[in-house]
């Protein structure tokens, strides 16, 4: 869309194309909506793991098995402690 549009969709339908191509199921589907009035809303889905992480720009949740649970930051400060 135009650079000055009020809304802009950002979509990566298969983040991890190379992983998928070689049979590694570490991929994601990423969708975000940037709205100049409302901020950013985004979701990242793991199509093989069944989880969807989503945010309204203020809070974040994970949907697993049809139920949403809030995501809470961990107290870890070193990358090795927080890396999944």
N, CA, C and O atoms as a printed pandas DataFrame, in Angstrom:
     atom_number atom_name residue_name chain_id  residue_number  x_coord  y_coord  z_coord
0              1         N          UNK        A               1    0.807   -1.174    0.000
1              2        CA          UNK        A               1    0.000    0.000    0.000
2              3         C          UNK        A               1    0.860    1.251    0.000
3              4         O          UNK        A               1    2.088    1.180    0.031
4              5         N          UNK        A               2    0.212    2.365   -0.034
5              6        CA          UNK        A               2    0.891    3.652   -0.030
6              7         C          UNK        A               2    1.575    3.885    1.305
7              8         O          UNK        A               2    1.098    3.432    2.345
8              9         N          UNK        A               3    2.688    4.591    1.271
9             10        CA          UNK        A               3    3.464    4.848    2.488
10            11         C          UNK        A               3    2.680    5.658    3.505
11            12         O          UNK        A               3    2.961    5.572    4.700
12            13         N          UNK        A               4    1.707    6.440    3.063
13            14        CA          UNK        A               4    0.940    7.269    3.983
14            15         C          UNK        A               4   -0.432    6.674    4.316
15            16         O          UNK        A               4   -1.288    7.378    4.853
16            17         N          UNK        A               5   -0.654    5.412    4.014
17            18        CA          UNK        A               5   -1.933    4.765    4.297
18            19         C          UNK        A               5   -2.169    4.681    5.801
19            20         O          UNK        A               5   -1.224    4.532    6.575
20            21         N          UNK        A               6   -3.430    4.776    6.211
21            22        CA          UNK        A               6   -3.777    4.695    7.630
22            23         C          UNK        A               6   -3.555    3.290    8.176
23            24         O          UNK        A               6   -3.268    3.117    9.360
24            25         N          UNK        A               7   -3.688    2.290    7.312
25            26        CA          UNK        A               7   -3.487    0.897    7.726
26            27         C          UNK        A               7   -2.531    0.212    6.762
27            28         O          UNK        A               7   -2.536    0.466    5.557
28            29         N          UNK        A               8   -1.708   -0.669    7.331
29            30        CA          UNK        A               8   -0.772   -1.432    6.504
30            31         C          UNK        A               8   -0.687   -2.852    7.046
31            32         O          UNK        A               8   -0.398   -3.056    8.225
32            33         N          UNK        A               9   -0.938   -3.825    6.191
33            34        CA          UNK        A               9   -0.797   -5.233    6.551
34            35         C          UNK        A               9    0.628   -5.686    6.250
35            36         O          UNK        A               9    1.194   -5.349    5.210
36            37         N          UNK        A              10    1.191   -6.446    7.166
37            38        CA          UNK        A              10    2.500   -7.067    6.977
38            39         C          UNK        A              10    2.287   -8.569    7.130
39            40         O          UNK        A              10    1.837   -9.030    8.179
40            41         N          UNK        A              11    2.608   -9.328    6.095
41            42        CA          UNK        A              11    2.325  -10.765    6.097
42            43         C          UNK        A              11    3.545  -11.530    5.605
43            44         O          UNK        A              11    4.117  -11.207    4.564
44            45         N          UNK        A              12    3.931  -12.534    6.354
45            46        CA          UNK        A              12    4.942  -13.499    5.913
46            47         C          UNK        A              12    4.258  -14.857    6.012
47            48         O          UNK        A              12    4.206  -15.441    7.094
48            49         N          UNK        A              13    3.730  -15.374    4.892
49            50        CA          UNK        A              13    2.935  -16.598    4.945
50            51         C          UNK        A              13    3.717  -17.851    5.318
51            52         O          UNK        A              13    3.126  -18.835    5.764
52            53         N          UNK        A              14    5.027  -17.831    5.144
53            54        CA          UNK        A              14    5.832  -18.981    5.555
54            55         C          UNK        A              14    7.224  -18.502    5.945
55            56         O          UNK        A              14    8.153  -18.520    5.138
56            57         N          UNK        A              15    7.349  -18.079    7.180
57            58        CA          UNK        A              15    8.651  -17.675    7.710
58            59         C          UNK        A              15    9.401  -18.962    8.039
59            60         O          UNK        A              15    8.969  -19.735    8.893
60            61         N          UNK        A              16   10.501  -19.185    7.375
61            62        CA          UNK        A              16   11.240  -20.429    7.534
62            63         C          UNK        A              16   11.088  -21.317    6.315
63            64         O          UNK        A              16   11.019  -22.541    6.429
64            65         N          UNK        A              17   11.038  -20.695    5.148
65            66        CA          UNK        A              17   10.849  -21.440    3.900
66            67         C          UNK        A              17   11.915  -22.511    3.712
67            68         O          UNK        A              17   11.601  -23.634    3.318
68            69         N          UNK        A              18   13.159  -22.178    3.988
69            70        CA          UNK        A              18   14.238  -23.155    3.833
70            71         C          UNK        A              18   14.058  -24.314    4.810
71            72         O          UNK        A              18   14.237  -25.471    4.432
72            73         N          UNK        A              19   13.705  -24.017    6.058
73            74        CA          UNK        A              19   13.437  -25.093    7.020
74            75         C          UNK        A              19   12.363  -26.031    6.483
75            76         O          UNK        A              19   12.523  -27.251    6.518
76            77         N          UNK        A              20   11.272  -25.461    5.987
77            78        CA          UNK        A              20   10.181  -26.265    5.455
78            79         C          UNK        A              20   10.644  -27.098    4.267
79            80         O          UNK        A              20   10.288  -28.271    4.151
80            81         N          UNK        A              21   11.434  -26.500    3.391
81            82        CA          UNK        A              21   11.900  -27.190    2.186
82            83         C          UNK        A              21   12.759  -28.406    2.508
83            84         O          UNK        A              21   12.751  -29.387    1.765
84            85         N          UNK        A              22   13.503  -28.347    3.617
85            86        CA          UNK        A              22   14.365  -29.480    3.976
86            87         C          UNK        A              22   13.718  -30.397    5.016
87            88         O          UNK        A              22   14.368  -31.301    5.541
88            89         N          UNK        A              23   12.432  -30.161    5.313
89            90        CA          UNK        A              23   11.708  -31.055    6.212
90            91         C          UNK        A              23   11.811  -30.727    7.685
91            92         O          UNK        A              23   11.394  -31.529    8.520
92            93         N          UNK        A              24   12.357  -29.566    8.030
93            94        CA          UNK        A              24   12.398  -29.137    9.421
94            95         C          UNK        A              24   11.158  -28.294    9.676
95            96         O          UNK        A              24   10.972  -27.255    9.043
96            97         N          UNK        A              25   10.323  -28.726   10.585
97            98        CA          UNK        A              25    9.044  -28.062   10.786
98            99         C          UNK        A              25    9.127  -26.886   11.759
99           100         O          UNK        A              25    8.181  -26.629   12.503
100          101         N          UNK        A              26   10.242  -26.179   11.754
101          102        CA          UNK        A              26   10.400  -24.956   12.544
102          103         C          UNK        A              26   10.089  -23.777   11.636
103          104         O          UNK        A              26   10.987  -23.132   11.095
104          105         N          UNK        A              27    8.800  -23.512   11.480
105          106        CA          UNK        A              27    8.328  -22.440   10.613
106          107         C          UNK        A              27    7.240  -21.663   11.347
107          108         O          UNK        A              27    6.765  -22.085   12.402
108          109         N          UNK        A              28    6.854  -20.536   10.785
109          110        CA          UNK        A              28    5.790  -19.731   11.378
110          111         C          UNK        A              28    5.041  -18.991   10.283
111          112         O          UNK        A              28    5.547  -18.797    9.178
112          113         N          UNK        A              29    3.834  -18.585   10.615
113          114        CA          UNK        A              29    3.039  -17.705    9.776
114          115         C          UNK        A              29    2.905  -16.401   10.556
115          116         O          UNK        A              29    2.401  -16.404   11.680
116          117         N          UNK        A              30    3.348  -15.291    9.977
117          118        CA          UNK        A              30    3.359  -14.000   10.667
118          119         C          UNK        A              30    2.397  -13.032    9.991
119          120         O          UNK        A              30    2.416  -12.876    8.770
120          121         N          UNK        A              31    1.554  -12.383   10.796
121          122        CA          UNK        A              31    0.616  -11.387   10.286
122          123         C          UNK        A              31    0.584  -10.222   11.272
123          124         O          UNK        A              31    0.497  -10.427   12.482
124          125         N          UNK        A              32    0.654   -9.006   10.749
125          126        CA          UNK        A              32    0.550   -7.816   11.599
126          127         C          UNK        A              32   -0.254   -6.751   10.868
127          128         O          UNK        A              32   -0.222   -6.661    9.641
128          129         N          UNK        A              33   -0.970   -5.954   11.637
129          130        CA          UNK        A              33   -1.697   -4.815   11.099
130          131         C          UNK        A              33   -1.214   -3.568   11.819
131          132         O          UNK        A              33   -1.358   -3.438   13.034
132          133         N          UNK        A              34   -0.638   -2.653   11.047
133          134        CA          UNK        A              34   -0.223   -1.364   11.601
134          135         C          UNK        A              34   -1.317   -0.368   11.263
135          136         O          UNK        A              34   -1.650   -0.162   10.096
136          137         N          UNK        A              35   -1.869    0.242   12.293
137          138        CA          UNK        A              35   -2.944    1.217   12.147
138          139         C          UNK        A              35   -2.493    2.507   12.818
139          140         O          UNK        A              35   -2.171    2.503   14.006
140          141         N          UNK        A              36   -2.464    3.604   12.078
141          142        CA          UNK        A              36   -1.952    4.849   12.645
142          143         C          UNK        A              36   -2.778    5.319   13.833
143          144         O          UNK        A              36   -2.256    6.035   14.688
144          145         N          UNK        A              37   -4.043    4.943   13.915
145          146        CA          UNK        A              37   -4.887    5.353   15.038
146          147         C          UNK        A              37   -4.843    4.362   16.191
147          148         O          UNK        A              37   -4.936    4.763   17.351
148          149         N          UNK        A              38   -4.703    3.077   15.893
149          150        CA          UNK        A              38   -4.833    2.052   16.934
150          151         C          UNK        A              38   -3.530    1.353   17.290
151          152         O          UNK        A              38   -3.507    0.556   18.228
152          153         N          UNK        A              39   -2.451    1.623   16.576
153          154        CA          UNK        A              39   -1.184    0.953   16.880
154          155         C          UNK        A              39   -1.020   -0.317   16.071
155          156         O          UNK        A              39   -1.446   -0.393   14.918
156          157         N          UNK        A              40   -0.399   -1.313   16.683
157          158        CA          UNK        A              40   -0.079   -2.553   15.980
158          159         C          UNK        A              40   -0.773   -3.731   16.651
159          160         O          UNK        A              40   -0.789   -3.847   17.877
160          161         N          UNK        A              41   -1.336   -4.591   15.835
161          162        CA          UNK        A              41   -1.887   -5.868   16.270
162          163         C          UNK        A              41   -1.153   -6.926   15.465
163          164         O          UNK        A              41   -0.967   -6.765   14.259
164          165         N          UNK        A              42   -0.733   -8.009   16.116
165          166        CA          UNK        A              42    0.057   -9.007   15.396
166          167         C          UNK        A              42   -0.210  -10.404   15.924
167          168         O          UNK        A              42   -0.652  -10.592   17.057
168          169         N          UNK        A              43    0.071  -11.381   15.066
169          170        CA          UNK        A              43   -0.033  -12.786   15.456
170          171         C          UNK        A              43    1.058  -13.577   14.748
171          172         O          UNK        A              43    1.415  -13.294   13.604
172          173         N          UNK        A              44    1.575  -14.571   15.452
173          174        CA          UNK        A              44    2.564  -15.501   14.910
174          175         C          UNK        A              44    2.046  -16.897   15.218
175          176         O          UNK        A              44    1.830  -17.244   16.379
176          177         N          UNK        A              45    1.849  -17.696   14.176
177          178        CA          UNK        A              45    1.316  -19.042   14.354
178          179         C          UNK        A              45    2.368  -20.089   14.038
179          180         O          UNK        A              45    3.130  -19.959   13.080
180          181         N          UNK        A              46    2.395  -21.121   14.854
181          182        CA          UNK        A              46    3.212  -22.308   14.598
182          183         C          UNK        A              46    2.261  -23.353   14.023
183          184         O          UNK        A              46    1.564  -24.026   14.782
184          185         N          UNK        A              47    2.215  -23.505   12.691
185          186        CA          UNK        A              47    1.223  -24.391   12.097
186          187         C          UNK        A              47    1.397  -25.862   12.450
187          188         O          UNK        A              47    0.435  -26.625   12.369
188          189         N          UNK        A              48    2.586  -26.276   12.835
189          190        CA          UNK        A              48    2.805  -27.678   13.172
190          191         C          UNK        A              48    2.723  -27.923   14.668
191          192         O          UNK        A              48    2.407  -29.033   15.096
192          193         N          UNK        A              49    3.001  -26.908   15.466
193          194        CA          UNK        A              49    2.915  -27.030   16.923
194          195         C          UNK        A              49    1.549  -26.671   17.464
195          196         O          UNK        A              49    1.212  -27.033   18.592
196          197         N          UNK        A              50    0.749  -25.955   16.665
197          198        CA          UNK        A              50   -0.606  -25.623   17.065
198          199         C          UNK        A              50   -0.734  -24.397   17.962
199          200         O          UNK        A              50   -1.830  -24.106   18.440
200          201         N          UNK        A              51    0.351  -23.676   18.201
201          202        CA          UNK        A              51    0.282  -22.483   19.044
202          203         C          UNK        A              51    0.147  -21.234   18.182
203          204         O          UNK        A              51    0.660  -21.168   17.065
204          205         N          UNK        A              52   -0.556  -20.245   18.731
205          206        CA          UNK        A              52   -0.649  -18.929   18.109
206          207         C          UNK        A              52   -0.324  -17.897   19.182
207          208         O          UNK        A              52   -0.966  -17.863   20.233
208          209         N          UNK        A              53    0.661  -17.067   18.920
209          210        CA          UNK        A              53    1.032  -15.981   19.818
210          211         C          UNK        A              53    0.445  -14.706   19.232
211          212         O          UNK        A              53    0.616  -14.435   18.044
212          213         N          UNK        A              54   -0.247  -13.915   20.058
213          214        CA          UNK        A              54   -0.858  -12.702   19.522
214          215         C          UNK        A              54   -0.796  -11.564   20.527
215          216         O          UNK        A              54   -0.726  -11.775   21.737
216          217         N          UNK        A              55   -0.822  -10.338   19.982
217          218        CA          UNK        A              55   -0.727   -9.140   20.810
218          219         C          UNK        A              55   -1.609   -8.039   20.251
219          220         O          UNK        A              55   -1.874   -7.972   19.050
220          221         N          UNK        A              56   -2.051   -7.185   21.145
221          222        CA          UNK        A              56   -2.767   -5.977   20.741
222          223         C          UNK        A              56   -1.853   -4.760   20.838
223          224         O          UNK        A              56   -2.308   -3.624   20.710
224          225         N          UNK        A              57   -0.573   -4.999   21.063
225          226        CA          UNK        A              57    0.396   -3.929   21.201
226          227         C          UNK        A              57    0.655   -3.543   22.643
227          228         O          UNK        A              57    1.607   -2.819   22.932
228          229         N          UNK        A              58   -0.183   -4.019   23.547
229          230        CA          UNK        A              58   -0.024   -3.733   24.973
230          231         C          UNK        A              58    0.216   -5.008   25.759
231          232         O          UNK        A              58    1.131   -5.086   26.579
232          233         N          UNK        A              59   -0.611   -5.998   25.500
233          234        CA          UNK        A              59   -0.507   -7.294   26.170
234          235         C          UNK        A              59   -0.283   -8.370   25.124
235          236         O          UNK        A              59   -0.472   -8.142   23.929
236          237         N          UNK        A              60    0.124   -9.549   25.585
237          238        CA          UNK        A              60    0.370  -10.656   24.656
238          239         C          UNK        A              60   -0.173  -11.944   25.249
239          240         O          UNK        A              60   -0.208  -12.112   26.468
240          241         N          UNK        A              61   -0.594  -12.846   24.382
241          242        CA          UNK        A              61   -1.175  -14.113   24.795
242          243         C          UNK        A              61   -0.654  -15.229   23.905
243          244         O          UNK        A              61   -0.115  -14.990   22.825
244          245         N          UNK        A              62   -0.828  -16.444   24.384
245          246        CA          UNK        A              62   -0.586  -17.626   23.568
246          247         C          UNK        A              62   -1.884  -18.425   23.554
247          248         O          UNK        A              62   -2.508  -18.636   24.594
248          249         N          UNK        A              63   -2.279  -18.863   22.372
249          250        CA          UNK        A              63   -3.452  -19.724   22.231
250          251         C          UNK        A              63   -2.941  -21.123   21.941
251          252         O          UNK        A              63   -2.215  -21.351   20.973
252          253         N          UNK        A              64   -3.331  -22.048   22.792
253          254        CA          UNK        A              64   -2.912  -23.443   22.642
254          255         C          UNK        A              64   -4.104  -24.308   23.007
255          256         O          UNK        A              64   -4.636  -24.195   24.111
256          257         N          UNK        A              65   -4.522  -25.156   22.108
257          258        CA          UNK        A              65   -5.677  -26.005   22.379
258          259         C          UNK        A              65   -6.975  -25.225   22.477
259          260         O          UNK        A              65   -7.915  -25.674   23.133
260          261         N          UNK        A              66   -7.044  -24.064   21.837
261          262        CA          UNK        A              66   -8.264  -23.274   21.825
262          263         C          UNK        A              66   -8.423  -22.319   22.989
263          264         O          UNK        A              66   -9.399  -21.571   23.033
264          265         N          UNK        A              67   -7.488  -22.322   23.940
265          266        CA          UNK        A              67   -7.583  -21.435   25.101
266          267         C          UNK        A              67   -6.429  -20.440   25.092
267          268         O          UNK        A              67   -5.293  -20.789   24.770
268          269         N          UNK        A              68   -6.737  -19.195   25.451
269          270        CA          UNK        A              68   -5.718  -18.148   25.527
270          271         C          UNK        A              68   -5.166  -18.045   26.941
271          272         O          UNK        A              68   -5.910  -18.121   27.920
272          273         N          UNK        A              69   -3.853  -17.872   27.035
273          274        CA          UNK        A              69   -3.186  -17.638   28.317
274          275         C          UNK        A              69   -2.293  -16.415   28.148
275          276         O          UNK        A              69   -1.618  -16.280   27.128
276          277         N          UNK        A              70   -2.280  -15.521   29.141
277          278        CA          UNK        A              70   -1.430  -14.340   29.016
278          279         C          UNK        A              70    0.044  -14.710   29.042
279          280         O          UNK        A              70    0.450  -15.632   29.749
280          281         N          UNK        A              71    0.834  -13.991   28.271
281          282        CA          UNK        A              71    2.284  -14.153   28.311
282          283         C          UNK        A              71    2.843  -13.138   29.299
283          284         O          UNK        A              71    2.468  -11.965   29.282
284          285         N          UNK        A              72    3.730  -13.598   30.145
285          286        CA          UNK        A              72    4.318  -12.750   31.176
286          287         C          UNK        A              72    5.829  -12.798   31.012
287          288         O          UNK        A              72    6.396  -13.883   30.884
288          289         N          UNK        A              73    6.495  -11.648   31.014
289          290        CA          UNK        A              73    7.959  -11.661   30.875
290          291         C          UNK        A              73    8.615  -12.448   32.001
291          292         O          UNK        A              73    8.173  -12.404   33.149
292          293         N          UNK        A              74    9.664  -13.159   31.658
293          294        CA          UNK        A              74   10.417  -13.895   32.674
294          295         C          UNK        A              74   11.460  -12.965   33.279
295          296         O          UNK        A              74   11.789  -11.936   32.690
296          297         N          UNK        A              75   11.982  -13.319   34.450
297          298        CA          UNK        A              75   12.979  -12.458   35.085
298          299         C          UNK        A              75   14.378  -12.603   34.488
299          300         O          UNK        A              75   15.291  -11.885   34.896
300          301         N          UNK        A              76   14.568  -13.514   33.530
301          302        CA          UNK        A              76   15.892  -13.735   32.945
302          303         C          UNK        A              76   16.424  -12.483   32.266
303          304         O          UNK        A              76   15.670  -11.755   31.621
304          305         N          UNK        A              77   17.702  -12.233   32.406
305          306        CA          UNK        A              77   18.315  -11.074   31.766
306          307         C          UNK        A              77   19.396  -11.469   30.768
307          308         O          UNK        A              77   19.812  -10.650   29.948
308          309         N          UNK        A              78   19.854  -12.719   30.831
309          310        CA          UNK        A              78   20.868  -13.178   29.883
310          311         C          UNK        A              78   20.167  -13.908   28.747
311          312         O          UNK        A              78   19.210  -14.646   28.978
312          313         N          UNK        A              79   20.638  -13.707   27.523
313          314        CA          UNK        A              79   20.020  -14.330   26.365
314          315         C          UNK        A              79   19.933  -15.837   26.522
315          316         O          UNK        A              79   18.928  -16.436   26.139
316          317         N          UNK        A              80   20.947  -16.455   27.067
317          318        CA          UNK        A              80   20.949  -17.905   27.231
318          319         C          UNK        A              80   19.833  -18.352   28.179
319          320         O          UNK        A              80   19.379  -19.493   28.096
320          321         N          UNK        A              81   19.391  -17.478   29.069
321          322        CA          UNK        A              81   18.329  -17.817   30.013
322          323         C          UNK        A              81   16.935  -17.669   29.422
323          324         O          UNK        A              81   15.992  -18.284   29.920
324          325         N          UNK        A              82   16.784  -16.875   28.380
325          326        CA          UNK        A              82   15.456  -16.612   27.838
326          327         C          UNK        A              82   15.246  -17.178   26.440
327          328         O          UNK        A              82   14.126  -17.144   25.929
328          329         N          UNK        A              83   16.287  -17.694   25.816
329          330        CA          UNK        A              83   16.173  -18.245   24.476
330          331         C          UNK        A              83   15.364  -19.530   24.517
331          332         O          UNK        A              83   15.596  -20.387   25.369
332          333         N          UNK        A              84   14.414  -19.666   23.597
333          334        CA          UNK        A              84   13.563  -20.861   23.564
334          335         C          UNK        A              84   14.267  -22.000   22.892
335          336         O          UNK        A              84   13.705  -23.088   22.772
